């Protein structure tokens, strides 16, 4: 749990210094009280992971090998989201991994392609080693040089999320990796966005979600967060919900606007 500014002030006497990573989930230690207060009061930038940071097109070749067409990969992802969201709407929680496996089985049945449980596991396991989009590493380095705080917020389960960011070489940029699975509600339900505010000790209005999915942007704005949309090819915003104040074609463009707006 994050330490609030009020709690810091109560502990101010005698040159109090920041606690270790277990308290703040942060790799930096030894801040003075003033430095810690400034850190905790900074806006938190929460990054979606799948498709926002990581490139799912790396799965196109495995999909072609298993199903005969890479075009089925985005259909699988959409079906997986549908299963996850239906689970949430009907009160029967479905974690992201279970939804991925079920969507593959449904896709195989629809396409008349025989797949084994081993085939399904092999493909799902590749979600843990996706590469980042080309501009992502440098964009995160640029943002890390500001006072803004950075966390990852993903529907992936905790072990998968941590493996994804480690494999992509991005994990060191985030003070926390927050899985929606930890609150048993997947984005775009409000609970995962609230979890970011609770974990980092800031108000919802001081959290800005960065995502390439319209439904994620809608969820963040509805929960009371700010948002920034990464308009990757094929991604568009819904005309039925509020619009984010930051929109860019890739993460580098979005980060530049975030620094100008929030930095």
Protein Blocks (a to p, Z undefined) as FASTA:
>chain_A
ZZdfklmmmmmgghiacddfklnopabghiafklmmmmmmpccddddfehmlpcfklmmm
mmmmmnopaklmmmmmmmmmmmmmmmmmnopacdfklmmmmmmmmmmmmnopacdfklmm
mmmmmmmmcccdfklmmmmmmmmmmmbdcddddfbdfklmmmmmmmnopmmmpgbdcdfk
lnopacfbfklmmmmmmmnopafklpccddfbfklmmmmmmnopacdddddehiacdfkb
ccdfbdcfbfklmmmmmmmmmZZ
